[in-house]
Amino acid sequence: MQALKELKRRLIPGRVYRRADIAALSGAADRYLRQLVEADELRKPMAGVYYRPRKSAFGNVPADERKIVEAFLKDNDFLVVSLNSYNTLGVGTTQLYNERLVYNRKRDGRFCLDGQRYYFLKNRKFPGKVTEPFLLVDLVNNMDLLAEDRDALKDAIARKALELGATKVSRAARAYGKAATKKYLKRLLEEGNSADAG
């Protein structure tokens, strides 16, 4: 019992641990992990990953999303994008989604981590942080994931692309766009510039 208390004392609230990290602290890690999870002292967002929740006046505080994804990937080179972020562009997207995209270099597929749904996309190029030009390109890249009317979005995307600046959007499309996205945005920008000139 003393060994379990000592292990619990060494697990810092809010920190995410892999099973190997905890095994290095205790010879009976699996038994103690099971007991701590059953006692709600540890959470297990996915196999082999644990965190000790921080306490607040409102109950347990979940671990930081970035730390959970980092533990899952065993890597910190990734970008998390919420499909709901497209709504901030003002192009008419209004749906709410409960899945996040994770651009990374290691995993593909859909996974549930700590109750949140993620769609991991491997080997797509991504920036260090989300910018409006990237988000616009990303929206076009992921149109097939959206429950929006594509025809209704077309004019709004064109207006937003021109508002952000053809140079910035073209640069983002070259860096992060799929081939079809590059063509689509190039055509929209050309049509928009022709309409402005006329």
Phi, psi and omega in degrees: 000323179295321180295323178294317178298320180295319178297315180300320180297328184275347179272116187277128178304135179091344182273144179260136182235143167272157181306321180298325178297319182284324178299329178290341180266343185208141177283342180245044188303314184298317180295314181293323178298315179301315181294318181291325177292316179298327180275004181062026175271337176230149173248149180240088183293337177197169181302129176081003181231136183222157168212151176264115184293145172280149180262144173224177179298339183258005179117202182288139177259126180297160177290158178300129182305316183299321181291324178293314179296320178299318178294321180295316182278341189057041184196150178247013179262086181201167177223127178262128179231127175275135175300335179291341179298333180299332180297336181284348182283342180073034180254010176099001175285133183227349182293153174249136184237149179249021178240139177248148176266140176234106176278129186203181182248004189237324189232148171236147174123174181258132182220151174252120180239119179053039177085355180255137179272134180231145173245107181274127181239111185271142172066020168270141180289145181208151179277176177289333178212162182281130173237165180298315178300319177298316183298321178294315178297318181296321177301313180294320177305323190251023181305326182291346178271350188262147179262037182256159176282112185296321180295321179293329181285332189306308182296320181294321178295317179299314179299316181294320179299317179291323178297317180287336181108127183302323182296312181297316182292318179298318179297315179295321179295318178297321183282321191235355185274147169292165180303315180296324179294317179301314180296315182299311182291324178299314179297315180298317181293320179294317178296319180295318179293323178295320180294321179293322182291326181281000000 
